[in-house]
Amino acid sequence: MLDRIVFGLQIILAISGVYQLVLTFFGWFRQKRKQSFKPQKSFAILVAAHNEEAVVGALIENLKGLNYPKDLYDVMVICDNCNDGTADIARSHGVYAFERFNPSLRGKGYAIEWMLKELWKLPRSYDGVVIFDADNLVEKDFLIHMNNDLCSGHRVVQAYLDTKNPYDSWVTSSYAISYWFCNRLWQMSRTNLGMANFLGGTGMCFESSLLKEMGWGATSLVEDLEFTMRCIKRGINPYFDYDAKVYDEKPLSFKASARQRLRWMQGHFDVARRYFFPLLGRGLKEASWTKIDAAFYALNAYNFLLGAVVTCLLWADQLINNGNPYFTSLFEQAPLAFAILYGMNIIVLPAVLLVEKIPLKIWKSLILFPVFMVTWYPITLYAFFTQNNKQWSHTQHTRAIRLEEVRSKQAS
């Protein structure tokens, strides 16, 4: 009986892997460039910050230099439970600093919800709301793309997420490879298929009227995924703008990375519990593959969990039973199909780096990338048993990097 269960889980994982692989086939091409409009939309740029005095100044300077009419956007820093000089630095750069103190409701989701209420009280109204993290950098044409997207009828937009420090350590390189893969073969694929994309926590743009209509209401540890699910449930498909680029700073050490990914996975389990069945039910009732796809995307945490459990069981079985395993392996039953699936998943990573024109010096990081991916297993297992922990943890950023430095390293 147990053997059948384990074999069934292997089949489920294989089907999921095949589906993800098929999706990647639609990400290798880009559609024709979108329509351009003259700058006309006004934006409130919100910068989420908690004790970010080391990096927030570089982002504010970056945002003040965007190639967009200065009278059409304002920069506002959300100084959330800060006890450092974040607010003072924001004001010294001539932008708004909104200070929030609520130690019992900590986290980016709560900070955004509070800030939006403050925003609606202001005498000026804005067509769109853009959200960044304090450690970000942005390409100078970012608002031009957001203006085009809003004018084209998109109500929720996710920019291309890149990494501003991919060469700092094997951990940051692994993050970068993951981002390049997801941008091209998860986000672009869904864009080309006319499906919903998924918000990434920063580089997000929202139509103000939509936020007023539905509220924020996303206060989990993964507020971006939660708001994505809320949108798709209402029939609003977030759009991915490949040309609008944002650079995010990634943790240098494995310990900091593990802490960040643990928070993500705890939040993913929470969102999966609350949104999988409602989205799947609506998707089946409305014959909407977009909603069905979103429902199964919410289950990614459980995919990792099943993968971890099944892998550990098969490895332990081989060791304990000396080459005469108790469990039936899918690889043994269908070695050719398994080998093809496994081989294509290996080939796809260097292919992404090639298509995205990533500098050759990052390619050596592919050697340790599988190690990074395997570490998701223990993180996911621990997250499953601690998923009721709603305590937000802050990823510390310690040095400022300018956009010119990022471009220089990309070109070298």
Disulfide bonds with the S-S distance in Angstrom:
none
